[in-house]
């Protein structure tokens, strides 16, 4: 079993890992541990920065061989075109297999109904859980981090889900000394979070160090947006803007990427990695708290969705 080294501040030892090296080592260890314990793992890949970093780590973990897992994307039908283009390009570049669970197909079949507010993010749970059950995935990698939201802060790296893909905080297992318990009953699966101990700043600093390519919407650009509930949303066929909402062209970028109907842009002139990192270092709002309408539906919005089977 791989031992994860920790950072010792002020040491001159040539064997001490930097902060980013320690995080990378931990994530690589988690990927290899899952490869050894599970039969059908899959990586949730949305084309967002966290899933991009997660795929980069998986590629490093198994190089020079290929990644022994396929990818899974829950497509709401309201995704940013730039992100979908990036997703398809990366899949082709690395010769990966991509599974897509389509929210639109469930709506067309009458299994799901459109929400009055137009957002489809809460509708992802059923397509996701049914895809996991149908494909018999027993480990599902997600890019969730503990600094994002309080419900994610109390979730373990190996998070057991029952036969209905539901999360019960009382069934969380201890993970002392990076020892992970992947045991599960038939029909259950484990959600795995290799970036649990990373922060948003860590992710961006790692992207800069590794020179990882990202969709351009993460950098400042001009975009037609309108204001709703204090956030700048992208105009589109999903249902915005309404008659009383005015569209304007602004210089913005995205800190997190989800459904267009619930992901807000932030005013920014950060066009480079260094500028983005400086901007995040000065921010006092988490990315989801500042830009995700789906997390503002209630105080426990994220935890409620996780209990139902959400990421």
N, C-alpha and C positions, 0 to 999 in steps of 0.2 A: 504494500500500500504506500502511495506517495505521501511524504511528509511535507506539509506546507510551512515554509519558513515565514517568520514574522520580521517586521522592520525594527531595528534597534536604533533609536535616534542617537546621532552623534558618534556612532561606531566607525572605526576605520577598517573593520574586517572586510576583506575582499569577497567574503561569502554572504554578507548581509544583502538582502533584497531591498530595492526601493519600494515605496508605497505602491506604485502601479505594478511593479513586478510581483509583489506579494498577492495583489488582487488577481492578476493574470494567472499565477500559479495555482491559486485556490480554484478558479473557474476551470482551468484545464484538468485539475484533479477531479472535479465534479463530473465533467464530461466523460472522463475515462472510467470513473466509478459506475456511472449509469450504463456505459457500454458493456461493462463486465457483469452487471446485475440484472439487466432487463433484456427482454426479447425483441420488443417493437417500440423503441423510442421514436419520438418525432419532435421537431423544433418548430415552435410557433414563430412564423416569420411574416411580419406586416410590411417590411420595408422602412420601418421607423428606426431611429438611431440605436435603440437598445437591442432590437433583434438583429441589426446589422453587426453590432459589436459581438453579440452572442455567436453569430455565424462565423465571424472572424476568429473567435476563440476556438470554436469547434474545428475549423480548418487547421489551426495551429496544433490542436491537441492530437490530431491523427495524421499530420503530415509525416512522410510524403504520400501516405495513402489518402484516399478520399474520405469524406465525412460518411460514416456508416448509418446515418439517419436521413430520412426524408424531411421535407418542410411542409408545414400546414398553415394556410392563410384563411381567415374568416373574412370573406369579401362582403361588405355591406352594400355594395353598389353605389355608395357615396364616397368612395375613396378619392384621394387627390390623384389626378392623372400622372403627375410626376413620380409619385410613389409606386404606382402600378408598373410604370415603365421601368423604374429602377429594379423592382422585384423580378420582373421577367428577364431583364438583362443579367442580373446576378445568377439566377437559376441556370440560364443558358451558359454563362461563362464557366461555372463550376460543374456543369453536368449533373445537377441535382434533380431529384424528383419532387414535384410540388403537388400537394393535395389542396384543393380549394373547396371550402364550404360556403355556399352562396346564400346569403340572406334573401336575395331577390327570388331565388327558386322557391324558398319556403313561403314567401308572400304570394307568388303566382299560384302555388298549390293550395293556398288558403290556410296553411298551417299557422302562419303568423299574419298579423295585421299591422298596417302602418300606424305609427303613433300620431296623435294630433299635432305634436310639435315638430314632426318630420325627422327626428333623430332616430337612427337605427342602431346605435351602439348597444342599447339594452337588448336588442333583438338578436345579438350574436350568440347568446348562451345556448339556445336550442340547436342551431346548426353545428356549433362547436362540440357539444356533448354527444350528439348523435353521430357525428363523424368519428369521434374518438371510439365510441362503442362499436360502430360498424367496421372500422379498420382494426379494432382490437389493439389500439396503442396502449401500452402499459406504463410508459413514462412520457410526459409532455413537458418539454423545456419552455419556460416563459422568461421574458426579460424584465419581470417586476423587480423593483428595488425597494428596500425598506424605508428609504428617505422620501419616497413619493407620497405615501398616504398612510394613515394610522392603521388601517386594516392590513395593509401589506407589511407594516412594521412588526406585526406579531406572528407572521407566518414563517415557518421553518424553510430551510433550503429544500428538503424533501417534504412535500406537503401531501399527505394522504387524502385521496378523494374516494368516496364510497361508490357503490354500483350505479348511483344516479349522478355521479360527478360532483356531488355536493361536498362542501368543506365544513368540517366541525372543528372549531378551535380547541375543543376539549380532547381531541384525538391527536394533537401535536406531540411529536416524539422528541426526546432530548437529543442534541447533536454535539456532545462533548468531544473535543479533540478532532474535529472534522470527521467523525465517524457517523455515517449516514445509514439509516435503516430503511431499505427499500421493500421490505416484506409487505405483501398485500394479498388479499383474498381474490379468487376469481371474480372478474367483473369490476373490481376496483382498479384504480391506477394512481400514479404518483405525479404530481406537478413538481417540476424541478426548477429552481431559480438560481442559476450560477452567478447572477449579478446582485444577489441580495445585499451584500455588504458594500456595494459601490454607491457613490453619490452621483448626482447629475454632473458635478464638476469633474469627478473621476472619469466618467464616461467621455466627456469632451477632451480632457487631457490625454486620455488613451487614444482617442481618434486622431488627435494631432500627432502624437508620438508614432503611431503605426501608419499614419498617412492613409487612413481609411476613407474611401470615396462615399459621399452621402448625396441624397436627393437635394437639389438646390433650394428647396423651400425652407431648409434649415438656416439659410443665410438671407440677409436683407435683400428684398426685391420689391418692385412696385406691383401692387395687386388691387383689384377692385374688391372692396370689402364694405360691410355695413355693420352698424353697432346693434347688438342685442344682448340684454342682460349684462351690460358692461364689458362685452367682449367683441372683438372685431372678427366677424365670420365671413367666409368666402361666399360670394353669390354663386348660385348654381341651381340645377334642376331639382334639387332635393326639397325645395320649399322656401327659399329665401332669395331676396328680401320680400317682406310683405309690402302692401301698398303704402304704409306709413313709415317705412324704413328706407332711408336714402343711401344709395351706393356712392362711395367715393374712392379715389385712387390714393393709396397711402404706401409709404415705405415700411414694410413689415417683414417679419420672419416668424417661423414656428419653432417653439421649444419642444413640443411633443406633437405627434401626428396620429390622428385617429380618423373617425368619420368626419367629413366636412361639416356636417350639421351640428357638431358639438365641440369642435376643436377651434379655439380662438387663436388668432395671430397676435403678436405683440409689436408695438412700434419699436423699430430698431434700425440702426445704420451699420450693424455688424456684418460685413461682407467677407470677413476672413475668420479662420479658426481662432487666431489670437484675439480678435475683437469679440468673438462669441464667448470665449473663456473669460475675458475681462468682464463682460456683461453679466455672466452667470455668477462670478465671484462676488459681484456687488449686489446681487439680487437677494431680497429677503422673503420672496414668495416661492413655494415649490412650483415646479412646472405644471403639475396637474391642478393645484389650487388656483393658479393664475389663468389657465387656459382651457380647462375641461368642464363644459356645462353638465356633462353626465355625472360628475362628482358633486355637483351642487344641488342635486335633486333633494337630498336630505343629509343630515349629519352622518348617517350610517349607509349612504348610498353604495359605496364600494363593498363594504362588508356584506350587505344584503345580497348583492350580485355574486359575490364569491361563494356565499352559502348555496346559491342556486346553481353554481357550476361555472361562473365567469372566470376569467384569467386569474 
